[in-house]
């Protein structure tokens, strides 16, 4: 997977620094030694225009963000991830340690996806992983994987995202609700409704 290299102009990123979001090198990838600053400390440096600190945050969180977006946005995931990191660079000063940085950047990606759908007025053909079905589908995993896209295509984007966050990524209901900007009760309803729909479709398929 190529490193994230936000494609923004200097004017787009002026709220965080006078220069555009840093472009990660294509070779000799950065290393995160594990004893470096916390995400919050790194982000404080980003808010002051520290490009190296931003590169480390991208290194830590890019893979998880892309994995989530690929399941809710399909082929649009890479562009959304790029835009999410651009937004994180621009608005670094908005993050003040409320919740984890990982949840904050995932929330940015989710809101960008919703904005894209409202603007385009279309429903994307969204993808999801087979691990979401593992808790509901009694068939062998290989067979369930074949039908994963077909089954989950009948769920709403909100239901897909809720199931992906809670089952595919292991977020708690509270964390998933924060990422999606929803009340906890609404998030739980989405999970229950999405699982019920998936189970019903599985049952109908087995009866055919």
Order of alpha helices (4+ residues) and beta strands (2+ residues): alpha-alpha-alpha-alpha-alpha-alpha-alpha-alpha
